[in-house]
Amino acid sequence: MSQVVTYAREGSVGVITVNNPPVNALSQAVRQGLRDCLKQGQADADAKVLMILGAGRTFIAGADIREFGKPPQEPNLPDVIAEMEQSEKVVVAAIHGTALGGGLEVCLGTHYRVAVPSARVGLPEVKLGLLPGAGGTQRLPRLTGPEAALEIMTTGRFVPAKEALKLGIIDHIAEQEDVREAGLAYAEKLAAEGAKPRSVSEMNDKLEAAKKDRNVFDKARASLEKTARGQFSPFRIVDCVEAAVDLPFAEGMKKERELFKQCMDSPQRAGMIHAFFAEREAAKLPDVTKDTPRREIKSVGIIGAGTMGGGIAMNFVNVGIPVKLLEVKQDALDKGLAVIRRNYENTAKKGRISKDDVEKRMGLIEGTLSYDDFAGVDLVIEAVFESMDIKKQVFTKLDEVCKPGAILATNTSTLDVNEIASVTKRPEDVVGMHFFSPANVMKLLENVRGEKTSPEVIATVMDLSKRIKKVGVCVGVCHGFVGNRMLHQRQSQAMALVDDGATPWQVDKVIYDFGFPMGPFAMSDLAGLDVGYRIREERRKAGDPKAQELTWTDKLVEQGRHGQKTGAGVYLYEEGNRKGKPDPEVEALIEQHRKEKGITPREISDQEILERNLYIMINEGAKILEEGIALRSSDIDVIYLYGYGFPAYRGGPMFYADQVGVKTVYDKVVEFQERFGDDWKPAPLLERLAREGGKFGDL
Ligand code: CAA
C-alpha cells in the first residue's frame, strides 16, 4: 500500500488522506494510492461515505509538474477520476488551501464538495501552456455554465470558496478552518441523510443555453486574441468547452485528451514550465538558508513621492504595512498623495477594491517633510532623482537618523550601490531594491546585493518581495544591473538597424510579433525620448567620444517630440490614443540623418532584426553570468519575463537561446562581429558552451 495516500475509517466515514508534501501533487504514487484507497473504501462494510482530503497545508495542487515531458506512467488521472465518479458509495472532497489543476479535477470527480472558508480552487493549467486534462474542461462547464468555466480556465485564476459556492463548483462552505473536522461533519451528515452518488458528467442543464447561442465562444476567442496573443493552449480550452456543449461526455473527454496532448507536445509548454520553476528557483540563494535570521519589517519609509515613490508605497500599504512618505516640499507631497488616492479610487471604480479599502490604504500612508520621522522605521527605500551626489546626501542623512538594524535601500536603476553604501557607517545594511515602472503594477523586483550587504539583509528583502506580491531576483552590482544592462544593448541594436535601413515600425513589428507587448521604439516613446537624450547630453558634456553625434531620436527631441507625453515622438499620437501611428516626417528625418552619416540604406530582413535584437541580449546575458552578476541563467529569464514582457511561452532570453541552440546563436554573433564590429564580441561563456555543445540551463 502506498505511503503517500492512506485509508482510515472514522465513524461511518472512510477517510482517504493524501500526504505528499509540499503540495500533495498527483505523482504516480498518489494516483495509484487514490485508486487503492478507493477500492479499500468500497470493501469496507462500515464505511457509508468516502472522503478525500489533503494532509498539511493544502488539498492537491495539481499534477506533478516534474513528471511532464517524461513517459506517462499508469494509472492515468482521468481513469482514476472516472473510477471515483462511478463509485457506488458517495465520495466527498474536503478542500483546504488550494485545489488546483488535477486537484480540482479530482474534486469534480467526487459527488459532493465541501471547503473551509479560506480555500481556493482553480484550473491554472493555462499558465503552464496546458489545458485541464483530467476532465476539467468537460465537468467544470456542467457545474458553472460555459461562460464562467471559460473565464476561469483561460485566466487560470484562483477562485475563492465563497465565489466557488455561488458558481456551483462546491456545495458547502464549513464555518471552521479545520478541514478534517469540517469534512467529517459534512460527510456524516450526508451519510445520515442517505445521500446518493451523483456524477457531474451527467449534469447537462447548464450546457443547454450555449447549444443555441454560440456567441459565448466567439466572444471568448475574440477576447483571447487580445489577452493571449500568440498562445496555443487558451484557444484549445475554448475548443474543449465547445466540445463539452456539442458532444456527449465520453466524446468530449476524447477531444480533451487529444488537445491536451497537443499542448503537452508544444514548445510553449516547455517554456512556461521553465518559467514556473525559474521563478521558484530565483527565491533561493546559496548562502541563505531557512536558519538565516530575517529582520522584521513592520514599517517602511519612502523618500520621494513622485511616480516611482508613490507606486512603491502602494505595494506596502496594499498588504497592510504602514508607510511614511517623505518629500522636500509640501506641494510635491500633496500632489504625490493625491495621485496615489486617484489610483486607488480608479481601482475602486472598477470594483476591484471597496471604498473602505481606499480609505484604509490611504490611512496607512503618512506624509512627512522631515527625515526625523524615519527614526523608527524598519526599512527605508530611496526613490529620488538618479544622481550619485543626491543619493549620497540622502544616505548620509539616513545613516544619521535611522535606528540601528534598519535596512537602507536604494531604488537606483543604474548607479553603483557599493558607492552609495560607502557614505554610511553600515554598508552591510544597504541594499538595492530596483522596482520597475509602474511600481504598483510590475511584478519584478531586482534586489541588488552590494559587496558588503549582509546575508540577513538580502534574505529579508527577498522574503519581503514575496510578501508584497513581487517576484524578487537577487543581482550583483554593475551599470544597469541585469535587466537594463541587457536592454541597453537591445536598444542600441534597434537604433543601428534603423541607421542601416530598417524603419522603426518594421523593428517594432518584429519584436511585437515575437510576443513582446511592444517594440523598442514604442517603448522609448512611452518612457520619453528625452530620458535617453539627457543621459547622452551628460556624456557629450563629459567628452565621451561615443556620444558626440546626435542620434536621430535626439534630433526628434530637439524638435520637441519627447514621446507619448508630447503627442509625438518616434510615432504620432492622436489625442487620447496611446497607440501611435507611423509618421512620414520621421522617415524623412531618418533619411536625412543617414545622408549626413554617409550611410546607404539597405533592405533589412525581419530575420536579421530578430537576431540582432535578441542575440545581443543573450551575449550580454552570458557576460552577466560569467561576472556573477546573476546567479543563474534562469534568474535572467525571470527578470525578462516579469520586468520586460518577454513572452512567457518562450521561457525567457536564455531559455530561448537553449531552444534555438547556443551554437546557432554563437555563430551569428561571430558573423555580426565581423560585419558590425566589437559590440558583438562573443562572451567567452557563449563561445565555450557553443564549443562544448552545452546549454545555459545546464550550468
Ligand atoms: N508539481 C510539482 N511541484 C509543485 C507543484 C506541482 N503541481 N506545485 C508546487 N510545486 C512545488 C514548487 O516547485 C515548490 O517547490 P520548491 O520548494 O522545491 O521550490 C513547492 O512546491 C512550493 O510551491 P510554492 O513555492 O509555489 O508555494 P506557494 O505556497 O507560494 O504556492 C501553489 C503554492 C499555489 C500550489 C503554487 O505552487 C502553484 O500555483 N502551483 C502550481 C499549481 C498548478 O499549476 N497546478 C496545475 C498543474 S497541471 C495539471 O494539473 C494538469 C492536469 O490537468 C492533470
Boltz pocket constraint, residues with backbone or C-beta under 6 A from the ligand:
constraints:
  - pocket:
      binder: B
      contacts: [[A, 22], [A, 23], [A, 25], [A, 61], [A, 62], [A, 63], [A, 64], [A, 65], [A, 66], [A, 77], [A, 98], [A, 100], [A, 101], [A, 102], [A, 103], [A, 105], [A, 124], [A, 125], [A, 128], [A, 130], [A, 131], [A, 132], [A, 133], [A, 134], [A, 136], [A, 277], [A, 280], [A, 281]]
      max_distance: 6.0
